[in-house]
Amino acid sequence: MGTEPWSAHLKPLVRNAALNGYVELSQSLGTDPQALMKSVGLDPVGLAVQDRWISGVAVAQLLELSAAASHHEDFGLLLAERRRFANLGPISLVIREEPDVRSALGLLMRHDYMYNEMLRSRVSEANGLATLKVGLDLGEAMEARQAKELAVGAFHGVLRTFLGARWQSVSVCFTHSAPKDPGTHRRIFGRAVEFDREFTGIVFYASDLDTPNAMSDPLLRNYARQYFESIAVSRDTTVPDRVRELIEVLLPSGRCSIEQVASSLGVDRRTVHRHLADSGETFSSLLNATRTELAEQLVANPRRSLTEIAGLLGFSAPSGFSRWFREQFGSSPREWRIGRARQQHSGEE
């Protein structure tokens, strides 16, 4: 059971980068972003770490609450306007070097789980038109109008990155009803934005897919692909894998607890304990194993002070770190560092 993928266990996650620009937009519309985030269990301070994973359900709820609080039905779309290509994370480096739009879009959709686990997108072609359908799987029935508009707006922005700022789609469709004021939608998507349709997505000319990517450098393409393959994670990430990733992210904050991890995953602590037990793990065992692995890497680097390392590993004081380190490695951090340096020096002779 421990080898079952993440998606078989818990609700989908998204990268913090999905909320890039959220605080600034909220403040500009007169709302309190910190209070809104806390109301759905999200940590405002944690937004600074772009690659941290947070609950997709919480993000969808946050966007709905923010739209209501600001009295802006176009909140998700306004947030999409603030997105940058780099918000996609490491995959943006590879997509930038793909030879054409078809290849770039295909790569982006095949690896959507690397930046947004609730996103479901696909492209179909017929009668000279290409249809990019965009869906969200939140694991439960809930209102997600703003999240859908954010996703469509982000895809539209990606297409414009490749096809030029003046590029226009044939139509942009939403299954939900029109807002009272569709001005923002028309400004971003053009006049051909449609509501109450049978699908959510973007319709454009199929010939656009074969447009060469002007940003691409053939000499860099192989390097970009190799880099991506080295960091690409499997779609079959397990619950312990995800918890381990969160522990690494949370340790330097000093708030690495089972409660904080559970909050990031959008579940309660008992659910995390249960799934880890199914895999033969506990939170404490994963925390200690992750700390031990990181400690070995950090202490071996003479450029980092031991006080700094103690903080990066989540210890409030260097003395606590030293006691823990001695229990794990049989010597103090300073002694271990000296011994490791001697080993490396003798190996070089």
N, C-alpha and C positions, 0 to 999 in steps of 0.2 A: 504493500500500500504506500510505502514511503517513496516509491518511484513515480507515483502519479503526478502529472503536471499541475502547476499552480492553478490553471483555469478549472481544474476538476474540483478544487477545494474552496477557494475564497472569491470574493467579489473583485472585479477588475481595478487596476491601478493606472494612474497616469503620472507622467513626470511633472515636477514642479513647474517646468517651463511652460506647461499649458496655461498657467496663470501669469505669464510674463506681462507686465504692464497693468495687472489688476489693481494694485494699491494706488497707483497714480490715477487710473481712470476713475476709481471709486471716489477718491478725494476730489477730483475735478467735478464730479457730479453731486458733491455735497453729502456723501455718506461716510460712515466710519468703517473702513475695511477691516481693521483689527477686530472690532466687535462682531462683524458679520462672519469673519473666518472662525473666530472662537465659538460662535453659535453652532457651527457644523463640525466642530472638533478639529479644525486645522490650526496649525501653528504659524502665525504671521512671520516670526523670526526665521523659520525654516525655509521660507520662500527664497532666501538668498542662495540656497544650494539647489541649482537648476536640475541636477540629476537625481535628486531625492524623489522617491515614489510616494504618492499620496492616494487616498481613496477617490476613485472616479465618481462614486455616488455623492461623496461630500462636495466634490467640485461642481457637479450638476446642481446640487441643492444650493450651493453658494451663489451660482450664477442666477438662479431663479430668485433667491432672496434679494440679491443686489439689483436686479431689474425692478423688482417691486419697490424696494427702498428708495431707489433713485428716480422712480417713475419714468424709466426708459425701457420701452419694449425692445429697443435695439441694442441692449447692453452687450449681449454676446458678440454682435457684429462689430460694435465699437471696439471691443477687446481684440477681435480678429485683426482690425486695422493696425494694432500695435505689435502684431507678431512680426518676427524677423526670421529669415531663412535659418539662421543658426539655432533658433528655438527647437528645431527638430533633433538637436543633439548630434552625436558623432555621425549619424547617417547622412547629415547634410553635406559633409565633406565628400562623401562618395557620390551622392546624387549630382553634386555640382560638376563632376567630371564625366557623367554619362553622356554618350554621343548625341542622343536626341530625347525629345519629350516622352515618347513611348517608353523608352528604357528607364528614364528617371522616375516616371510615375509608377511603372511596374515594380521597381525596386522599393519605392516608398510604401506601396500597398502590401508587398510581400513581407515587409519587416515592420508593419505598423505596431506590432506588440512591443517593439523596442522603445517606443515613446508614448503609446497610448493603448492600453490593453482593452479598452471598451470600444475602440473604433472598428467598424466593419465597412470596408469600401471595396468596390470593384468597378471595372470599366467594360462596357460592351459596345460593339460597333454594328451599325445597320443603316443602310440607305445613305451612306456618306456622312453619318453623324456618329459621334462618340458620346456615350452617356456614362458619367461618373456618378454612381449611386453611393450615398454616404449614410450609414446607419450607426447606431450606438447600442451596445448590449451592456446594460448596467446591472444585470442580474436580478432586477426587480422592476415592477411596474411603477413608474414615477414620471412626473413632468420634466421634460428635458429640452424644451424649446430653445433656450439660450445656448445650451451645449451643442445642439445641432447646428445652430446658426454660426457658432464659433468654429465648428469643424468645417462647414461649407466655406465660410469666409477664409479660413486658413488654406484650404485646397485651392480656392480661387486665387489667393495671393501667390501660392507656389506656381500655378500656371502662368500668372502674369510675370513672375520672375524669369521664366523661360521664354515667354512669347511676347514680352514687351508691355509697358505700362498702358498702351492704347488698345491692347487686345480686348475683345469683347466676346463673351460666350453667346450661343444662340438663345439660351434661356437658363435661368437658375430657378429650381423648383423646391417648394417646401410642402410637406403634408399638413402643416398647421395653417391656421387662418391668418389673414393679413393683419398687421398692426394698424392702430388708428392712424399713425403717420408713417408711411413707407418711404419717407424721404431718404433716410440713410441707406436703405436697401437699394433704391434706384441710383443713388450717387455711386455706390460701390459696384453694383452688378449691372447697371444700365436699366433701360425701360422694360426689358424682357424678363422681369422677375415675377414669378407666378406662385400663388398660394392655393391651399386646398387641393393639391395635386396628389397623385397616387404614390409618388416617391419623393425623397429628398435628394437633391444632387444637382449636377451641372451638365448641361447639354452643349456640345460644341462641335465644330467640324472635325471629322476624323482625320483630315489632312493635317490638322495642327499637331497630331501625335508624331508625325514624321519630320517636324521642324527641327533642324540641327540645333544643338545646344551651343550657343555662342560662348558660354563660360568655360566649356570643356577644353582641357589640354590633354591630347592623346598621350603625351609623355608622363603625365601624372596619373592617368587612369589606372594603370596596373598597380601603382603604389597605393592609391586610394582604396582599391579593391582588397589588396593584401592587408592593409591596415584594418579595414572593416571586418574582414574574416577573422582577424586576430582578436577583435573585441566583441564581435557579434555573439549575443547570448541565444540559447535555444528557446524556441517557443514553449518547450516542455520544462520550463523552470519549475522546481518543486517548492513547497512551502518552506522547508529549511533553507533553501537557496535564497529565497526572498527575505526571510528573517535575517539571515547572515548579512545580506546587502544592507539592510536597514541598520543593523548593529554597527557596521563600519561607518555609516553616515552619521549616526546619532552619538557615537562615543565622544567625539571632540566637543559636543555641546554640553556634556555633563548630565544629559537627561536621557541616557540610554536605559530605559526600564521596559519591562514587559507591557506596562500600560501605554507607554509612548509608542512602542512597536505596534501594539494592537490598534491604537488610534490611527496610525499611519496606514494600516491595512483596512481600516473601516469596520473592524469587528471588536468583540470584547476579549479580555485576557484569557478567559476560559476556552474560547474558540482556538486561540493560538496554542495554548497548552495541549488541547486535544489533538490538533493536527500534528504538532511536533511529537507527541507521544506515539501517534500512528507510525511515525518515521523512526522511532527508537531514540528520539532526542528530547532534551529539555531546553528551556530558554537559558538556564545557567550553563549547561554544557556548551551550547553554541556561543554564548557570550565569552566564556573562558577560552574556547578554542580560537575564536576570532581575535581576541586580545593577545593571546600567545603568539599567533602568527604575525600580527602587526608589530608586537613588541620586538620580535626577532629582527624584523626589517628595520625598525626605527633605531633601536639601540646600536645596531651595526653601523649606522651612519654617524660618524664623529662630528658632523656639522650641526647636529641637533643636540641641544642641551637636554639633560635628563629631566629638568623641570618642565620643559616644553613637551617632552614625550609623555610625561605623567598626565598632562592636560589633554593631549591628543587621545590618550587611552581611557579618558573619562574619570581619572582619579582627582579628587579635590585637593590632595596634598602629595608632594613627592615622597613623604614617608610611607604613605599607604601603597604607593606604586612600588617602592623598594621592597616592602614586606611581601607583596604579591609576587614580585619578580623572583625573589629568593626562593619562594615556595615552588615556583614553576621550573626554574633553571638551576637551582642549587647554589647560586652565588648572587652577589649584589649586581645591579646593572653596570656599575663602574668596573667591577672585576671582570664581568662577562665581556664588556667592550674591549678591555685591555687584552684579554685572552684571545678574542676573535681577531684583533689586530695583529697579535703575534703569529697566529696560525696563518693569516694571509701573507704576512711578511716572510715567514719561513717557506711558504709554498712558492713564493716568487723567486727565491734564491736558487 
